[in-house]
């Protein structure tokens, strides 16, 4: 059940306010539920759960997708866009500021010490994400074998996009007869009048990319890279890290491991999803224009997929082929995240202080301490002791 239509301005302001304190990544789904189901009663429980299931089944950051889904159900395509922008705008603005400050001051000794410590925190964060992702995704030896195969292929230099595609096909073959499809709940439909705005929304990125290609090939390449990352980032924001690492560090050489890890650390200080690291990458590569196109690139495909698939999701999620392909893809991301964890760890100049800091950060993460407090505490230790 959906309440009467909510104005776009109210949606934008509500999600903008929520986005200012959107620390914790997927944990923000709980806050979105409180806003839309409990406090304002825009949606009922069943409709909201359907939206969360859709957000988890398609690429992109789960919390961002859930915000867009709420806007879609109570405000149409325009409401989805305003909710999505409002929720993500604070993270973009802060990351842009942090990236500019980083570029100007990263050679100052205190800043060097700060990020030396934060890189250790990043290793702990990705290691914890690997464990959590693995615990939720690896339910049998077949899942584990698929994850191990993905890690081996990535280590051998195979493109992660190929690894993910192969994992999806393997999932259909391996899990088709054992996977349990998500049962149908509330019908995920929108008005037929919304299909025209959806078609226009899909056309706009194509036109924008064509113009970018004509006007500036560098920003076109940045946008195309982030579009590709987002299209394959099933499983939430952390799933984008192996893909972004491959494109930014290996394939393009836009920055080294250390700088990329600094961007991830800054992404944890800002509210919003970890994929906001794309803003940092874009700024460090091509300034403000690069930051804007990278941010649009990392969010646009998943947003369009959510808006476009919402009318059909209730039927799609009951398909064993769909569910088994997603299961295979999620298993492959465990392997890719494991590879990233090992590589990040190998690029840290370990000593006793860094080792103790990593252990303390991992312990705090397993104790469910807010990641913002962990990053701030790690920053203080870094400045004082490194």
HELIX and SHEET records of a PDB file:
HELIX    1   1 UNK A    8  UNK A   19  1                                  12    
HELIX    2   2 UNK A   25  UNK A   27  5                                   3    
HELIX    3   3 UNK A   28  UNK A   33  1                                   6    
HELIX    4   4 UNK A   34  UNK A   39  3                                   6    
HELIX    5   5 UNK A   45  UNK A   57  1                                  13    
HELIX    6   6 UNK A   62  UNK A  105  1                                  44    
HELIX    7   7 UNK A  109  UNK A  137  1                                  29    
HELIX    8   8 UNK A  141  UNK A  155  1                                  15    
HELIX    9   9 UNK A  160  UNK A  175  1                                  16    
HELIX   10  10 UNK A  194  UNK A  215  1                                  22    
HELIX   11  11 UNK A  217  UNK A  232  1                                  16    
HELIX   12  12 UNK A  239  UNK A  245  1                                   7    
HELIX   13  13 UNK A  246  UNK A  251  3                                   6    
HELIX   14  14 UNK A  257  UNK A  269  1                                  13    
HELIX   15  15 UNK A  274  UNK A  276  5                                   3    
HELIX   16  16 UNK A  277  UNK A  309  1                                  33    
HELIX   17  17 UNK A  310  UNK A  312  5                                   3    
HELIX   18  18 UNK A  313  UNK A  316  1                                   4    
HELIX   19  19 UNK A  320  UNK A  346  1                                  27    
HELIX   20  20 UNK A  352  UNK A  366  1                                  15    
HELIX   21  21 UNK A  371  UNK A  385  1                                  15    
END                                                                             
